[in-house]
């Protein structure tokens, strides 16, 4: 790796730190919940390593605990993660070259996508930067899961820590959305639409899917704007 690529990689790792700070407490909560439910350690770690989707992992956990069928679980997880199909077309517009970057695709989460969309256009060496961003985020997720498995139960005795864990993920989304709204005017319509959709879902008693539907609506609106409104 050349010196310039190494510098870009380190910058990507640094850009991932806010994501990691949001991921770790949620991953700890996942590790705590699944361990308390009696899941084998290797299954919990494998879920965070290979599924690597917080909402889907919690949904999978809840579905298994409720005795749902395999078909229902797979269908729900596929529907929940279908928004990722819209990420690649949007990210490609900001990439100078996508050669050799296909393996990074499984590591693109909502937060990695949001961070990349906000900063990628200003990065000269995009590939090493994106690798650093994606890998640190991924490691923080499964690393937090391991902490949750082996030490998370101790944290459950502290109400303040539990409240912080619940708030951290929300704070991460608010931080990224605020940054995008201020620094990227072209995203403002999509962000406003997402906020409106989230409020509507919450008002009609569908708060559990508000983030999913709002995120999907925002990405769809931005895709339409990028494709048809030049």
C-alpha positions in Angstrom: 0.0 0.0 0.0 1.4 3.4 -1.0 1.7 6.2 1.5 -1.1 8.1 -0.1 -3.4 5.1 0.0 -2.4 4.4 3.6 -3.3 8.0 4.5 -6.7 7.6 2.8 -7.3 4.3 4.6 -6.6 5.9 8.0 -8.9 8.8 7.1 -11.6 6.3 6.3 -11.0 4.6 9.7 -11.3 7.9 11.4 -14.5 8.7 9.6 -16.0 5.4 10.9 -15.4 6.3 14.6 -18.8 8.0 15.0 -20.5 5.0 13.4 -18.5 2.6 15.7 -19.6 4.6 18.8 -23.2 4.1 17.7 -22.8 0.4 16.8 -20.9 -0.8 19.8 -23.7 -0.2 22.4 -26.4 -1.7 20.2 -24.2 -4.7 19.4 -23.6 -5.2 23.1 -27.4 -5.1 23.6 -27.8 -7.7 20.9 -25.1 -9.9 22.5 -26.8 -9.5 25.9 -30.3 -10.4 24.6 -29.3 -13.4 22.6 -27.0 -14.8 25.3 -29.8 -14.4 27.9 -32.1 -16.3 25.5 -29.8 -19.2 25.4 -28.3 -18.9 21.9 -24.9 -20.6 21.5 -22.0 -18.2 21.4 -20.8 -19.3 17.9 -24.3 -18.6 16.5 -24.5 -15.1 17.9 -21.0 -14.2 16.6 -21.7 -15.7 13.2 -24.9 -13.6 12.9 -22.9 -10.4 13.5 -20.1 -11.5 11.2 -22.1 -12.7 8.2 -25.6 -11.2 8.5 -24.3 -7.8 9.8 -27.6 -6.0 9.8 -28.7 -4.8 13.2 -32.4 -4.6 12.4 -32.5 -7.9 10.6 -30.5 -9.6 13.5 -33.0 -8.3 16.1 -35.9 -9.3 13.8 -34.3 -12.8 13.3 -33.9 -13.2 17.1 -37.4 -12.1 17.8 -38.8 -14.4 15.1 -37.0 -17.4 16.3 -38.1 -16.7 19.9 -41.7 -16.4 18.7 -41.5 -19.7 16.8 -42.0 -18.2 13.3 -41.5 -20.4 10.3 -38.2 -20.3 8.3 -40.1 -18.9 5.3 -41.6 -16.0 7.3 -38.2 -15.2 8.8 -36.4 -15.1 5.5 -39.2 -13.1 3.9 -39.3 -10.5 6.6 -35.5 -10.1 6.7 -35.4 -9.8 2.9 -38.1 -7.1 3.0 -36.4 -5.3 5.8 -33.1 -5.1 3.9 -34.5 -4.5 0.4 -33.6 -0.8 0.7 -30.0 -1.8 0.2 -30.8 -2.4 -3.5 -31.1 1.4 -3.9 -27.7 2.2 -2.3 -25.4 1.0 -5.1 -26.9 3.2 -7.9 -26.6 6.3 -5.7 -23.0 5.5 -4.5 -21.8 4.8 -8.0 -22.4 8.3 -9.0 -19.8 9.5 -6.5 -17.2 6.9 -7.3 -14.4 7.8 -9.8 -14.0 4.0 -10.4 -15.8 1.0 -9.0 -13.2 -1.5 -10.1 -12.3 -4.0 -7.4 -14.9 -2.7 -4.9 -17.5 -5.4 -5.3 -16.4 -7.2 -2.1 -17.1 -4.1 -0.1 -20.8 -4.2 -0.9 -21.8 -6.6 1.9 -20.2 -4.1 4.4 -22.3 -1.2 3.2 -24.8 -0.4 6.0 -27.2 2.5 6.4 -24.7 4.5 8.4 -21.7 3.6 6.1 -23.9 4.6 3.1 -24.9 7.9 4.7 -21.3 8.8 5.7 -20.0 7.9 2.2 -22.6 9.9 0.5 -21.8 13.0 2.6 -18.0 12.8 2.2 -17.0 10.6 -0.7 -17.1 13.3 -3.3 -14.3 15.2 -1.5 -12.0 12.1 -1.2 -9.2 11.7 -3.7 -8.4 8.1 -3.1 -11.8 6.7 -2.6 -11.2 3.0 -2.5 -8.8 2.8 0.5 -10.9 5.4 2.3 -14.1 3.4 1.7 -12.3 0.2 2.8 -11.2 1.8 6.1 -14.8 3.2 6.7 -16.5 -0.1 6.0 -14.0 -2.4 7.9 -13.9 -0.3 11.1 -17.7 -0.2 11.1 -17.9 -4.0 10.6 -15.3 -4.8 13.3 -17.0 -2.5 15.8 -20.3 -4.3 15.3 -19.1 -7.9 15.8 -16.6 -6.7 18.4 -19.5 -5.1 20.3 -21.4 -8.4 20.0 -18.6 -10.3 21.6 -18.4 -7.8 24.5 -22.2 -8.2 24.9 -21.8 -12.0 25.1 -19.0 -12.1 27.7 -19.4 -8.9 29.7 -22.7 -7.2 28.7 -24.7 -8.8 31.5 -22.8 -6.7 34.0 -23.9 -3.5 32.3 -27.5 -4.4 32.6 -27.4 -3.7 36.3 -26.8 0.0 35.6 -29.9 1.9 34.4 -27.9 4.8 33.1 -25.9 2.6 30.8 -29.0 0.9 29.5 -30.5 4.3 28.7 -27.3 5.4 26.9 -27.3 2.2 24.8 -30.9 2.8 23.7 -30.2 6.4 22.8 -26.8 6.0 21.0 -28.2 4.5 17.8 -30.9 7.3 17.5 -28.2 9.9 18.2 -26.1 8.5 15.4 -28.9 8.8 12.8 -29.7 12.3 14.0 -26.0 13.3 13.7 -25.6 11.9 10.2 -28.9 13.3 9.0 -28.1 16.8 10.4 -24.7 16.8 8.7 -26.1 15.7 5.4 -28.9 18.4 5.6 -26.5 21.2 6.3 -23.6 20.2 4.0 -25.5 18.6 1.2 -28.4 20.7 -0.1 -29.3 18.1 -2.7 -30.3 15.7 0.0 -32.6 18.1 1.8 -35.8 17.1 -0.1 -35.2 13.4 0.6 -34.4 14.1 4.3 -37.6 16.1 4.7 -39.6 13.4 3.0 -38.1 10.8 5.3 -38.9 12.9 8.4 -42.5 13.4 7.3 -43.0 9.7 6.6 -41.5 8.8 10.0 -43.8 11.1 11.8 -46.9 9.7 9.9 -45.9 6.1 10.7 -45.5 7.0 14.3 -48.8 8.9 14.5 -50.7 6.0 13.1 -49.2 3.6 15.6 -46.5 2.0 13.4 -43.5 3.3 15.2 -41.7 0.0 14.9 -41.4 0.3 11.1 -41.1 4.1 11.0 -37.3 4.2 10.5 -37.4 1.4 7.8 -40.2 3.0 5.8 -38.8 6.5 6.2 -35.3 5.4 5.0 -36.7 3.6 2.0 -38.9 6.6 1.1 -35.9 9.0 1.4 -33.6 6.8 -0.7 -36.3 6.4 -3.3 -37.0 10.1 -3.5 -33.3 10.8 -3.9 -33.0 8.2 -6.6 -35.8 9.7 -8.5 -34.4 13.2 -8.2 -30.9 12.0 -9.3 -32.3 10.1 -12.2 -35.0 12.5 -13.6 -34.2 16.0 -12.2 -30.8 17.0 -13.3 
